[in-house]
Amino acid sequence: MVDPGASTNDPGDDFFTGLLEAWRTAPVKPRVIVVSFPHNPTSACVDLAFMERLVAFALEHEVVICHDFAYADLGYDGYHPPSILQVPRAKECCVELYTLTKSFSMAGWRVGFVVGNAEIVAALTKLKSYLDYGTFQPVQIAAIVAMNEAVDYPDHLRAIYQSRRDTLIEGLHRAGWDVVAPRGSMFVWAPIPEPYRELSSLEFSTFLIEEADVATSPGVGFGEGGDTHVRFALIENELRTHQAVRNLRRALTKLG
């Protein structure tokens, strides 16, 4: 994983530059490229122009793009995450995965679907018929009801996550921890504060648990490039987040 803190450029530009370099130097050219925006863990977001560049690249090099669109409905401050299938000719080379896990609070039920290139979807259907059976039928029915009768629920959920994001970001800023508010996803990707940079992300996460009773995910768990960051998940309500921030302010004495 490329360290998102290493550049001030647009995340899409950084990713595409990295993609071109990886393609140029790859001893064996990949047949499938998997992307996911808004991204986990970095919460990086891209615009439709990036998706257009990605589709053009796929068509030119005859490669398949698989877009994991798990956070499709979690865009904030007027940002709407683009679908790769909005791009003309995308269905010639792309598939996109959608899940009800985040948008309809169905975590653990593993209900989703894939759309896009018909040949790839058919191949996946055949492969799955060899590997597993259908999801438990009541779960399928619940998903159908959710999509048909609760179409406004993702909007409600988005407002909840944005409020949690704002509460956490404002609290971190008051504590002296400079963190950029994400435009999408349900995570905050926070650089380790400068006075604590001698610690690895695992050491810093351990410190936060022991001294502040706050659990974060160490960035190194997502790849070496993430070792300068920790990830917050926006899973607690505002009251609990306020308490976490108070604990952080007491623990992070080097922030002044």
N, C-alpha and C positions, 0 to 999 in steps of 0.2 A: 504494500500500500504506500502510495506517495504521501509524504507529510504535507497536509493542506496548509500548514503554517509556514511552509517554506517559500511561498510566493504570494504576492498581493494581486496577481492576475485573476481574471474571471475563472472560476472552477472549470467551466467548460473548455476554455482555452488551454488550461493546464492539463486537463485530461486528454484532450485531443492531441496535444504535443507529445504527451507520454505514449499515447496509442501509436502514433506514427513512428516514434523511436523504437518502441517494442516490436512493431511489425518489421521494421527495417533490420533489426538485429536478431530476430527469432530464427534459430536454425531450422525449425519446422513451422511453417505458417499455420496458425489456428484456423479451424473451420467454423468455430462458433465463438463469438465474443459476448460475454454476459455483462450487462451494465444495470445500475439501479439508481434512479434519481426520483425524488430526494433520497440522498444516500445515507446508509447506516454503516459506520458510526458517525461520519463526519458532518452529516446533515447538509452536505453540498447540494446545491440546486443548479439546474441548467435551464436555458430557454429553448424555444422551438427551433431557433437557428442552429443550435448545437445538434439537435436531433436531425435536422436536415443535412448537416455535414456528415453525421454518422451514417445515415442511410446512403448518401452518395459514396462514402468510403466502402460500405458493404457491397453495393452494386458494382463498383469498380473492381474490387478484389474478390468477388464471388464468395463472400463470407456471410454467415447467418448472425444476426443480432438478436439476442434474447434480453428483453428489458423487463426486469423485476420491478413492477410498479406497486410495491407494497404500500407506499405512502401517498398514493394517488390523490387522496382527499385531504391531506394534511399540509396545506400551503397557507402561509400567514401574510398579513399586511397587504392583501390584494394580489398576492402571487398565486397563480394557478399552475401546478406542475403539468408540463406538457406530456401528452402521450406520443410515443414514437409513431403510432399509427395515424396521427394527424398529418404526417408527411406523405406527399404523393409518392406512389410506387413502394411504400414501406412494406406492403403485404407481399412484395416479391422476395423479400429477404429477411423479414422480421417477424417475431412473435412477441407477445406481451403477456405477462402474468399479472393477474389481479387477485387479491385475497380479501376476504371479509374480516380477517383477523383484526386489523386496525380500524377500518372504516365503520364496522358494525360491532366492534367490541366482542368479537368471537375468537379471541386468542385461545389456542389449544384445540379448537375444533377442526382446524385445517380444511377450511372450505375455500375454494377459489376456482379460477378457470384460466385457460390460456386462449388467446385469440390471435389472429394474424394469418400467416402463410398456411394455406390449406394443407399442403403436402406435409409440412412439419407437424401440424396439429394431428393429422391422421397417423403419422408415425408415432407420436407420443401416445395416442389412444391405443394403438396396437401394443406398444411396449408395456403400458400400464396393465393391459389385459393379461399379460404374462406375470406381472409382479404382484398385483394386489386386487382387492375387490372394491366395490363402491363404498363411499362413506356411509356410516350408519344412517338409515333412512330418515329418522326424526330430525337429525342434524341437517340433512338436505332440505327437508320441508321447512325447518326454521329459517334457513338461508333464503329460500324462495320467498317466504312471507316477509322477511326483512327487506329484501330488495324491491318487492312489490308494494308493501304497505308502510314502509318506514323510509321513504326516499329522502326525507329531510334529516334523518338521523346523522349522516356524516357532517352536515353543517353544524348541528348541535355539538357534536364531538370536537369538531375543529375549534369552536369557540372555547371549549373547556381546555384543550391543549394549549391554545394561544394564551389563555389567562395563566395557566401554570408556567408557561415559558416566560411570560412577562414578570411574574412574581419571582422566579428564580434569577433571571438576568438582573433585575433591579436590585435584588438582595446581594448578589455577587459583586455588583458594582459598588454598593455601599460598603462592602467588606474590603474593597480595594483590589478585587480580582477582575481584570479586564477581559471580558468574554463577549464575543459577537453574538447577537441574537440570531438564531437560525431562521431562514425563510420557510423551512419545511421540515418534515419528519417529526418524531416524538422524542428527539434527543437533543442535548446540548453538548457540543464538542469543545471542551475547555482546555486551553493551553495551561500547562503547569506554571503557576506564577513564578516570575524571575527569581525571587529569593529562595525558591525551593527547587530550582532547576538541577541541583546536584543530585536530587533523588530521581530514580527511575519512575515510570508511571506505576509500576507495581508497588514500589516503596511508598510513593505518595498516596496511592489509594489505601494502603495499609495504615498510613499515618492518619488519614481522614476517618477511617473506621475507629481506630483506637482513641483518637483525641477528640473527635467531633461526633461520633456515632452516625456518620454519614457514609453511605455506601455508593461508590462509583465504580465504573468498569475501567481497569487500566488499559490505556491505549495499545500497549504492546500485545494485548490479547487479540488484536485485529491485524497485527503485522508489525514488523520492526519500525516502519515509518510512523507508527502511531505512538511511539514511546515517549513523546513529549506532551501527550495529552491524556486527559481522562474523559470519560463519557458519563453525563448525567442522563437518566431516563425520566421523562415527565409523567411518572406514574402515581405521584402523590398529590393530594389536594393542596390548596393554597395554605391552609393552616399548618399542615405538616411541613410544607416547604419553608414557611416563615421560621418554624422551629429549627429546621436544618440549617438555615442561613445564620440564625443566632449562634448555633453551635460552631459553625465554620468561622464566624467572626472571632469567637473566643479562642479557637484553636490556631488560626492563622495569624499569630502574633507578629510575624515578620512583615506583614502587609501594612502595619502601622495604623 
